[in-house]
């Protein structure tokens, strides 16, 4: 949420704004947020692809719709 309220100088001053972003630490905070979300998404994908994981009672919201559509074709 911190990044949503932040000011990115590059958005307003395309040619020189990156200098202000580097000096204010905006680029470092952006990179940290990206890495945090990347790690979260990677864990979710790895858990979903793990063949040894415990199968939940209901796998996916879209599965029944797709399954029904495939049977009708």
C-alpha positions in Angstrom: 0.0 0.0 0.0 2.9 2.3 0.6 3.8 2.3 -3.1 0.3 3.3 -4.2 0.6 6.6 -2.3 4.2 7.3 -3.4 5.2 10.0 -5.8 7.1 8.8 -8.8 9.0 11.6 -10.4 9.6 9.6 -13.6 5.8 9.8 -14.3 5.9 13.6 -14.3 9.4 14.3 -15.6 10.3 11.4 -18.0 13.9 12.5 -18.9 15.2 13.5 -15.4 12.7 11.9 -13.0 14.7 8.8 -12.6 17.4 10.8 -10.9 14.9 12.0 -8.3 13.5 8.5 -7.9 17.0 7.1 -7.2 17.9 9.8 -4.7 14.6 9.4 -2.8 14.9 5.6 -2.7 11.7 5.1 -4.7 13.4 2.6 -7.0 14.7 0.5 -4.1 11.2 0.4 -2.5 9.7 -0.5 -5.9 12.2 -3.3 -6.3 11.6 -4.6 -2.8 7.8 -4.6 -3.4 8.3 -6.4 -6.7 10.5 -9.1 -5.1 8.0 -9.6 -2.3 5.1 -10.1 -4.7 7.2 -12.3 -7.0 8.1 -14.5 -4.0 4.5 -14.8 -3.0 3.3 -15.7 -6.4 6.1 -18.1 -6.9 5.2 -19.9 -3.6 1.6 -20.1 -4.7 2.5 -21.6 -8.1 5.0 -24.1 -6.6 2.3 -25.2 -4.0 -0.2 -25.6 -6.8 2.2 -27.6 -9.0 3.5 -29.9 -6.2 2.3 -33.4 -6.9 2.7 -34.5 -3.3 0.4 -31.8 -1.9 -2.8 -32.6 -0.1 -5.6 -32.2 -2.6 -8.3 -29.8 -1.4 -11.9 -30.8 -1.4 -12.7 -28.1 -4.1 -9.8 -27.5 -6.5 -10.7 -24.5 -8.6 -13.7 -22.2 -9.1 -13.4 -22.4 -12.9 -13.1 -26.2 -13.1 -16.8 -27.1 -13.0 -17.6 -24.6 -15.7 -14.8 -25.9 -18.0 -15.5 -29.5 -17.2 -19.2 -29.1 -18.1 -18.4 -27.2 -21.3 -16.0 -29.9 -22.4 -18.6 -32.6 -21.9 -21.1 -30.7 -24.0 -18.8 -30.4 -27.0 
